[in-house]
Structures are given as C-alpha cells and as structure tokens.
C-alpha cells in the first residue's frame, strides 16, 4: 500500500539527517522571540517540577485528583523537553539539524506524551464528576488501586496507540531532508518520503479524529453533568465549583482546539503552513504554561502547603 515515487530523476540519496526549517521571521526579532520561549520553557519545567515535588512530599496531596495532576505534569514535562530546546536552537540558527533516528524519537515522544495528556484530562474530568455527583460513594469508587490502574492504562494505551504508526514510519525511506516545521511532526515528515503514503496513512486521519473527539466527548459529558448537578445548589461552594470548571474548560479549549486545527485534516496537509505552526506553539507552549496554575497552584490546599501551614 506504499507506492514508490519516481525519484531517479531527482538525483537524491538516502537521507541521514533532517533540517527543521522552523518559523519565518525577521532576524532582528530572534533575540526577543528566543527570550520569550526560554522564559516559557523555564516556567513550564519549574511549575511541573514543583507539582511533582509537592505531591511526593506532602501527605495532604495524596488524593486521586493530585495523583492524576502529578501524571499530567510528567506528560507536560516530557512534551516540553522534547520540543522546546529544539525550537530555541532553531530560533537562533534559523534551522536545526538532527538525525533521522532523533527525528523519529522526537515525534514518537511528542505523540506519546500528547495522547497521555488526552486520556489524563479524561480521567481527571471523570474523577471530578464522581466527586461532585456521587460524594458519598466517591471514596469507595476512586480508591488507590483504581487510580493506579487508570494511570497505568493511560500510559500503556498511549504507548500502544503510537506504536503502529511509528513502526510504519520507521519502515519508510526518505528522499528529501527539509521539514517545514519546528519539530518532527508526522505530516511534514511524511512529505519527505520516497513513497506515496496518502492511501495507507489516511488511517492516521481517522485515528487522530477518533482519538480527539472521543476524548473531548468524555470531558464534555463529565463537565456537563457536573454543571447540571451544581446548578441545583445555591451555595458559595457551588459557585467555586463552576469557577473551577470554567478555568479547566479554558485549558481544554486551547489544547483540543489547537490539536483539532492541526490534526483533523488529511495527514499530508498537516503542518503545511504557518497557521499550523502557530497552533503547535499554542499546544506546546501556551497550554503547558497555564496548566500548573489553572489545575494546581490556584488551589487553596496547595497554597497552604507552599506557605508551610499544612503538610
């Protein structure tokens, strides 16, 4: 199902490294852009390390919600460290070279962390749904073993979902070495293949679409039921829950919106213009930047622990 493209007339040899072209921007803007991305990178890593450290050292956070948030911080850290250092070097040099193996590894880790983020957001929303709608039964349902099983399932599912496409891409030969993106995203990468991949990799479109919409529907249904339950109440606690849901909805909208824009279209068209790159910045920089604050640092329990008033 992979049809070779006639490349004999192109006088090309097997590619051993790729060149990431990154963004097109005036040279005089490079220092400012570098500083902004570097600052975001430091804040993302510091925020996620803080969340992981607080969970590991504070008994008061050893509850399901913070266990899931700790794993979300791990997923954010993986995707950030895979993408942003390469982006920073690319801003300074206006391009970035990396081997084929490094490119494939970067792409796999990016999607591995991304799919884990989808599923973790689903699990977190379901956890909040149980806590709000079934408060008395919640401790019996969401006990430690169930939490471990859910998180293990998230990471294992992410590994399996990304395995088959990765093996398929590893089997390809590449005749061109320029990738029109700031990281090794699958769409721009496939444009360098010596094969016509359009028919076989159409499956990736269905995988992307199904994964995104399934994950999004779980979130919409969970939060819909939460809002429905809270609307029956008229207390200050109810208003607090609604405020929290709205904050979470903002993150979900940014994350899923950018991913749908980038990936719910034919694979060969993904990453084909600067709009896709801007959407990728939204999902790889903006969302991980606000995640620690929205989900954790604005929480009163966490604030008390940071102030030393609670352990």
N, C-alpha and C positions, 0 to 999 in steps of 0.2 A: 504493500500500500504506500510505500515511499518511492516516488518516481524520480529517477536521476534527471537533473537539469543538465543540458549540454554546456559543459564548461570548458571543453577542449580548446575552443577558440579564444578563451579569456586568458590563457597562459598563466594560470594560477597554480600554486602548490598548496599542499595541505597546511592549514592554519595551525600554528603552535601557540599563538597568543592573540588576545583581543585588545582593541583600543576603544575605551569608553569615551565618547565624544562629549558627554555632559551637556551643560547649558550653553546657549549662545548669549553672551552678554558683553558689554563694553569692558575693556581691560581695566579702566580706572575704577570700576565697581568691584573688582575682585577682592581687595582688602576688606571692604565693608561687608560683602557677602560672606567671606571667609569668617570674619569675626562673629556675625550673627549665627551662622551654622555651628561654629565652635562653641559659642555660648549655649546654644540649644542642646548640643551634644553633652556638654558638661552637666547642665541642669537635669537632663533626662537620666544620665547614668547616676548622678548623685541622688536624685529623687527615688529611683528604683532601688539603689543600694540601701538607702535609708529605710524604705518599706520592708525589704527583706531582712535587714538587721533588726528592725523593731519587732517583726513577727518572731524572729528566732530568739530574742532576748526578753520579750515581755509576755508574761503569762496571761495578762489581760486581753491579749490579741489572739489567743489560741482558740478561736471560734471559726466556724466554717467560712464566713464572709472574708475574713482576713487571710485564711489559708488559700482561698481562691485568688485574692488580690496579690498575695505573695507570688503565686504562679504566673499571674498576669504580668507582674513586674519582671519576672525572669524572662518571659516571652518578649516583652518590650526591650529588655537589655540585649537579648540575642539579636533581634532585628536591627536595633540601633547600632550595635558594634559591627555588624556585618556590612551596613550601608554607609553610615556617616563618615568614617575615616576615609573611605574611598572617595566619597563626594568632596571632602575637604581637600585632599590632594589634587583631585581633578579641577577644583576651582583655581588653585594656584598654577597648575601646569596647563590648564585648559584641555587636558585629556588625561587618561590614565590607562596604563598598560598592565595587563595581568594574564597569566597563563590560562589555557583552556580549562585545565583542572580547577584552578582557583575560581574561574568564572562560574563553572558548573556548581562548585561547592557554595559559592555565594548565593546563587539563585536558589539552590535547594534549601539552605538555611533560612533565607528570607521567606520562602513559602512555608517552610516547616513552622517557623515562629508565627507567621500570619494566620495559618489555619488554626493553630493552637489558640491564638487570640480570639478568633471567631467563636470557637467552642467554649472557651473560658468565659466570654461575655454571656453566652447562652446559659452556662451553669450558674453564673452569678445572678442573672435575672431570675432563673428558676428558684434559686436559694432565697432571694428577696420575696418572690411570690409566696413561697411556703411560709416564710417568717411573718408576712403581713396577713395572709388569708387564713393560715392554719397555725396560729401562735402556740396553741396548747399541744398540738401534735408535732410541731417543728423539731423539738429535741429528739423525739423518737425516730423521725424520718431522716434527718440530716445529722447522723452521728458520725464519729470519727472514721469508721471503716467505710461508710458510704462515700464520705468526702475523698478518701484516698482512692477508692475505686473510680470515682468520677474523674479525678485529676489524672490518674494513670490512663484511663480511657481516652482522655483528651490528647495527651502526648502520644500515645500509641496510635490513635486514629490519624493524627497529623502526620506521623511517620509513614503510615501505610498509604494515605491518600497521595502523598507526594512521591512515593517510591516508584510507581509505574511510569508516570510522565518523566521522571528523572532518568530512569533506565532507558526509556525511548530516546531521549535527547542525547544521552551518552553514546548511543549507538550511531549517531549521525556523524557525517564528515562535514567540515566547514570549509568553504572556498573563499570566503571574504572575512575580513577581520575587524571591521568598524561597526560598533554598536551605537546606535543613535539614542543613547540614554546615559544616566549617570550610575547605573548599576546593571548587572546582568539579568535583566528581566526577560521572560521567556519569549515574548513577541518579537522584540528587536533582535534577540539572539537567533531565533529561527530564520530571520531574513538573511542570515549569513550561511545557511545550509546549502550543501551541494544538491539537495533533493527538493522536490516539490512536496512539501509537508501539509499542504492545505487540507487534503481529504482525511488523512489519519489524525491530524491534530485538531480537527473540528471537534473531536471528542473533548478536548480541553475546554472549549467554549461551554459545552453542556455541563462539564464538571464545575467550572467556575460559577456558572449561573445557578446551578442547583445548590451548590455549597453556600453561596451568598444569600440566596433567597430563603433557603431552609433555616439558616442561622438567624436571619433577620426576622422571620416569622415567629420563631421561638421567643425572641426578645419582644416583639410587638404584642404577642398574645400574653406573655407574662406581665408586662407593664400595663397592658390594658386591663387585666384582672386586678392588678394592684390599685390602679386609679379608681376602678369601679368599687372596690372594697373601701377605699379611703374616703370616697365621696359620701359614704353612708355616715361618716363621722364628722364632727364639727369641733374638734379639739385642736390645740396648738401642735400636738404630736402629728395629727393628720396633715396639717399644713407643712410640717417639716418633711414628712414622707414625700409629699407632692413636690416640694422644692428639690429634694434629692433626686427624684425620678426625672425631673426636668433637666437637672445637671447631667445625669447619666445619659439622657436622650440626646443632649448636645454632642457628647463624645461619640455615641453610636452613630449619629447622623453624619458627623465628619468622617468617621472611619469607614462606614459602609458606603456612604455617598461617594467618596473618592475611589474605593475599590470597585464599585459598580461602574463608575465612569471609565475606569481603566480596563476592566476585565470582562465586562458583559458586552462583548463585541467580538467579531472574528479575530482569532489569535494573531493572524498575520498583520492585522491593523493595530495591534496593541503597541503603545509606545511610539507611534509613528509621527507624533507632533509634539510641540512644546506644551500643549494642554495636558497631555498625559504625564509629562514630567512634573508639571505644577501640581497635578493631582497626587503624584507619587510623593512629592515633598509634603503634602498635607497629611498623608497616611504614615510617612516615615519620620517626620519631624514634628509637625503640629500636634498630632494625636498623642504620641508618647510623651510630649512635653506637658500636656494638660492632664494626662491620666493620673499621675501621683497626687496632684492637688484635688481633682474632682472626686476621686474614689477614696482617698485616704487622708490627706493632710488637712482637709477641712472638717474631718470628723472630730467630735469633742473628746472621745476616748483617746485618740492619737495625740491630740493637743495636750491633754493632761499628762500623758506618758512623756512627751517631749519636755514638758515643764517640770517633770520629776514628781508630780503629785500622785502618780498611780503607776503600778507595775503590772 
